């Protein structure tokens, strides 16, 4: 990601500003609102742990993990501070309640992506895929604004899709364990201790052995969502 910033800077300074601004806005807003929605949904369902710790807040500073945030800008992946939840205090029960609380995070990213997609869908700004830019000759203010909104849509779609994967510690693990019938959820639940290892293996080792999980699964879903939201 950091190298891509430098490539954009060499290509066009305003292009760099638009993309860097979109990444900063989308990730800070996306991660903070994501964690806020976890905390709010847990509070609504009866567990006040996060509220007592000040996590039912839209202040990004209470939700951002310093190291996870730095990695997001440098490497393109990272995390926020997990929201503490007492599953047994949730009125829907620990399994269903945790599924609802977990789903609130990625759903919030879809909501942000839908809002950022409005100027593109309404034709106010064009769609500009930030990862496929060959040049900016003839670009005007609307094109740079389109890049800003397009990058925001893509990044929040990535956060939503990625977090719905059924691997611990991602939100999707709790969602699928909570919503699937018990005979289907049990094998997923038994993989919790290995989730982070599987995730890291797919992310770092997969491409080296020809398993492009993110290209095969995550990218098509992200592209489908962004197309549906923007109409581009």
Buried (B, 14 or more C-beta within 10 A) or exposed (E): EEEBBEEBBEBBEBBBBBBBBBBEBBBBBBBBBBBBBBBBBBBBBEBEBBBEBEBBBEEBEBBBBEEBBEBBBEEBEBBBBEBBBBBEBBEBEBBBBBBBBBBBBBBBBBBBBBBBBBBBBEEEBBBBBBEEBEEBEEBEEBBBBBBBBBBBBBBBBBBBBBBBBBBBEBBBBBBBBBBBEEEEBEEBBEBBEEBEEBBEBBEEEBEEEEEEBBEEEBBEBBBEBBBBBBEB
